[in-house]
Amino acid sequence: MKIANKISLSFLALSIVISIPATSVFYIISRDSVLSEISGKLSIAVESRVNHIETYLQMLKISVSQLSESFVLRDFIISVNGGGQVSAAAGVAAERLGREKHINTAVSEYLLLDNQGMVIASSDEMSLGQDKSADSMFLGGAGGAYVKDVFYCECCEESIMAVSAPIKDVLTGRLLGIIAARVKMKDLNGIVAERTGLGETGEMYIVNKYGYMITPSRFVPDVVLKRRVDTDNSRLAREHEKIEEHDAHKAKALTVSYDYRGRKVMGAHRYIPWMRWTVLAEISYEEAVRPVRLLWGVSMLIIIIVPIVVLAAGSVIARFITSPIEKLRSAVKAVSSGDLSLRVSMDSKDEIGQLSAAFDKMMETLERTTVSKDHLNSIMEGMADCVIVARGRLGRAPVS
């Protein structure tokens, strides 16, 4: 095998040995970086929405708690509990509730309950006289500001929440009644519908303690309180009910699983302990790994192209290196044919240049030696002729 071919193949082998491990390391590092970035975006997104949700719910509790301090409502309940004339006070109380509903468009109805759970005033007259003594908004509101989980309201014909707070006697602290607000879901839905950080296919939704979706799906219609979610992401989130609150508040790591549609997704979640809600953020697996697959394609392209480029470069370098050697080889061949006048005359200062200089010097010496030898041979041949002639003459007898 020619030296040039050996050099080219050596370059090729070296490029393969180096490029494959180097590209593999590059791919692994880049892949982990991409997945970490996706995980970070999902975690930040779910963290941000949960903070927004909790702030929104707290604001609802504060709003209803402030309303529970109304003297108008307290005096009306006292008059009802005392059995006195309540018609004038009822009108004032209903007006106050109606005014609050007009200000807060997220509320579909305000209810005023006595300490037995009966609706004694409302922004909607249709609710008057209803018994809510077994309703969690009454039971929960008796102990402090309370948020009732999402439920379907027959009178509203939509899914809503309820927020309630106690109305107490200022002097004794005795429970007088409950003020409750039925809250529309549009604001909460708007929070989770925000797409920032969720890419093209991402969605976020809330699952209640029973595993049912309480916010709409981006892909499936009519799922609220009807579609139960039982996925790896949701099951992992429910496990956090057993974790201390400060740990459960942390956004969890990226998981790869299948969503409620049976589609492969990457997702993150966070658990809200005091509501027993799980907020799930998910993005299509195909979209999530698209950059990773692009990196894989680039890596394969590098592994293919680098050896080709190196082989081509190695061939050029090999020709550059072996060209002087080829010139020397041609010179040697010419010498073997008897041409002693050939000179290589290379100007390079490397070993090959030194070899060519030595070759030229050898040729000069050989040429001088050859010329001297030829000259000597000519002289010797001339002397031999003279001897022959002399011997011929000496061998003749004299004539008498």
Order of alpha helices (4+ residues) and beta strands (2+ residues): alpha-alpha-alpha-beta-beta-alpha-beta-beta-beta-alpha-beta-alpha-alpha-beta-beta-beta-alpha-alpha
